[in-house]
Amino acid sequence: MASESSNLKAARVAAEAALAKKAEDVVILDVRGLTSYADYFVLATGTSDRQVMAIADSIQEEMRKAGHRELGIEGYELGEWVLLDYGDVVAHVFDEDIRRLYDIEGLWAEAPRIPVE
């Protein structure tokens, strides 16, 4: 088996950081070839605005420890949908209602899902 790409490893770091804060429905979407601005999306759900922020903080901290710097962060103040952009990896942390409303998985239905353990 070929070794994982560094971008997939980064996506796994973000996913594991989300799980460490008890995020729900953590998914990695492989969007290579489907979009030019990222290789992987990491999706996670928090059950409150405080948990969404804590998940986002955990992703930031663990990605920094792994040597990845964010290019931008959007939505942190409201705690409904935080987008953390690491270039080839983009993490989306939602509250439950916003995740259902925007249905990123539905928009990217053709993107393969990568198991998160």
Secondary structure, 3 states (H helix, E strand, C coil): CCCCCHHHHHHHHHHHHHHHCCCEEEEEEECECCECCCCEEEEEEECCHHHHHHHHHHHHHHHHHCCCCCCEEECCCCCCEEEEECCCEEEEEEEHHHHHHHCHHHHCCCCCEECCC
